[in-house]
Amino acid sequence: AYSAFFHAQASHFKQEIEKHMVAAFSCLELHLITTGHAFGALVFHLLGMNRIRTATRRLKVVLQRSALKEVCPPYCLCESNWRSQTISLDALEEVEFNGFSGADHEFDLLELILGCAPTLKRMIVKLSDETSASNDGCAKIVNILKACSSVECDVYHSSGLMHGSQNCPST
């Protein structure tokens, strides 16, 4: 019953977005407040919409953490099968993540976008305060980005200092 309700809401959400879309755009900027739920399914659902998928050249995702630290219940729909899906993001040239915390679903979305966007030229990841303090999180991001030799990849600490990039090895 909850699954049917969720899919009905997702369909309504999609219709509302399409109703309010401008005729021509090239940048999709999402400001998301997370309360413990994974946001990858939502972002991937939006990117899969035909008008968004074919027009978006630049994607910017700004993540803000809620003071409420909720945990998804078992079988939460935010953890649906979006990780195994693929879409063609042929127009996407640049992606920027602000507030990247290093949660598994964030890494999954990063890798999925890298795999679905053959014309991607640049990836910028700005770390959250928590991830900036963690060398493991930084190293994992840099390793994922290094696998894409054709993409210019930059990782920034929350202080603004560059951690490393594809074109200049991490320090």
Salt bridges, closest charged atoms under 4 A:
GLU16 OE2 - LYS19 NZ 2.81
GLU16 OE1 - HIS20 NE2 3.50
GLU29 OE2 - HIS31 NE2 2.74
GLU79 OE1 - ARG83 NH1 2.68
GLU93 OE2 - LYS121 NZ 3.76
GLU94 OE2 - ARG58 NE 3.06
GLU96 OE1 - ARG58 NH2 2.71
GLU96 OE2 - LYS126 NZ 3.34
GLU106 OE2 - ARG65 NH2 2.78
ASP108 OD2 - ARG83 NE 2.33
GLU152 OE2 - ARG122 NE 3.47
ASP154 OD2 - ARG122 NH2 3.10
